[in-house]
Amino acid sequence: MSLDTAPTPPQERKQRKLSEIEGVELEVVRASSNRLSLLALGGAAVLLVLLVVLGLNPALALVAAFVVYLGVVFVAYRNTAGPRVARDHVFRGLVGAAFVLAVVPLLSLLWTVVSQGGPTLVDPAFLNQTMNGVTGLQDQATQRDGAPLIGGAYHAVIGTLVITGIAALISVPIGVFTAIFLVEYQPKGRVSQVIRFLVDVMTGIPSIVAGLFAFALWAVLFGIGTKNGFAGAVALSVLMISTVVRNSEEMLRIVPNELREASLALGVPKWRTIAKVVLPTAASGLASGVTLAIARVIGETAPLLVAVGYARGLNVDPSQGPMNTLAVYAYYMFTKPLSPGFREPSLDRAWAAALMLVLIVVVLNLSARVIAKAFAPKTGR
Amino acid sequence: MSKRIDVKNLDIYYGAFHAVKNVSMTIEPRSVTAFIGPSGCGKSTVLRTLNRMHEVIPGAYTTGEVLMDDKNLYAKDTDPVDVRRQVGMVFQRPNPFPTMSIRENVLAGVTLNSKRLSKSAADELAEQSLRGANLWTEVKDRLDRPGSGLSGGQQQRLCIARAIAVQPEVILMDEPCSALDPISTLAIEDLINELKSDYTVVIVTHNMQQAARVSDRTGFFNLEATGMPGELVEMDDTQKIFSNPSKPATEDYISGRFG
């Protein structure tokens, strides 16, 4: 080796082939079929059955069989197709398992709610009657003598829709306008940083705190112990606004800057650019963000219990006294059955109320998709 | 409806960064003026100051004067929105509004700015603007389809139609052909030639042949080093710039001897 630091002449700097350079070893990849992994999967299934038959805990057996499957696949592909393919198959297995793990509880939950709540939900009494005047005697008759179910959740469905609707009316304008301020007017300012921080903090507020806040606010404004639908709507808004702001901010941010510039360059004032170009372009995202926010709060129990109270009968006036909502209704039916000795009818009502909530959320999500599709920027010829 | 622009001692800043220094030039009405120069030399920035679009970037400001027929665009009582109504702009990437149809796109500048627009007036304006942008025959049967369904070159001509629909005095084009294929580029260049009979056109381009083909006058921008402000080296008739420039830097650049 020479200590000469003069630049190497060009002919000595010619590129060497990768195979000529020491210390580089490329991994081998040979052709392979998927049949091996299917075979391993079949083997693992047989092993699973065997282990269960031998008396091992099924969950433990499943984990064991899965680990064995991963090991077999790794060894098999390592020897036939090379280590890279083997790692690929192992990770495919892990990713697939994670997917199953995520979906199984969801399907199980849906199945439980539908099977437990379905029969009562389709009972005409459930959606047409309130709990006004219903006592343990009727439940006794239903469970013991097979009399038709008396007492339903009509008032709770109405209450849920009214309170969540008001909450949405309060929080959607506030949330969307805040997002517009954050994205369009002060993307980097000090005020925006403070707002973003507060919104982040608000996202983490426990729902009971929101309920107590509304309760306390109403105590100050209208006297201690005032409970009504508006208080509940305010509590839900506290929970909702942060979600709406966050979602809307993201949606407005992904509107391409070129569109704003195009509009401004046509001599359109800024507020009109926002109203006529930015918002319509982001509309589909905004709609789904709002729906998600509604879906998040529609099942809240604790804040409504504190701020709205519990009503046995129908109350459609959110400014007058307690109302009922589906989540609170389900909670009461589970914890305080009308007749402690004959719990079945109350539990059925609770399950049906839970199913009703799930259905409302599903309908909300579907309608968000329809709205999103209707607003989505058009492509194609 | 085309006006002359005089730029006097214009300095442009982005916050603390001095982007362009001491530009003075005259842009003649009913002519095409091209800005050429290496990347980052400030030619797009200068273009954007001509309709106050650079103000959209937070922290940007200017000193000096831009006079349009002796009216200072940067006077205290001049509203940037009003300036942009008189000085239209076409961008590098075609940017039709995705939520609007072809027809709505063309009329966007008018509908977003006026209280009322009758159907017949809208029809007339749409046809006239699309004809002006040489796009009418290609889209007249699908005016209600989304603008994003057109090809890139058609989209760019749609954007030009949208710009001329508000009937500005001046049209600025910021590398309008850099995202287009040669055929579409040719269509746009033909269009620029036609536009200059009615409008003052200013175009920024990286393509020197294009500058030579379409422009009457050419300004060469350069910067001494990265981080230094860009400046206008010289501005003259296009023919003179490309055959016999007075500054050596210009000659180096157009003959390709420059990095």
Interface residues (C-beta under 8 A of the other chain):
Chain A: P187 K188 P256 E258 L259 R260 E261 A262 S263 L264 A265 L266 G267 V268 P269 R272 T273 K276 V277 P280 T281 A283 F375 P377 K378 T379 G380 R381
Chain B: N51 M53 V56 P58 V81 D82 V83 R84 R85 Q86 G88 M89 F91 R93 N95 P96 F97 P98 T99 S101 A108 G109 L112 N113 R142 R145 P146 S148 G149 C159 R162 A163 V166 P168
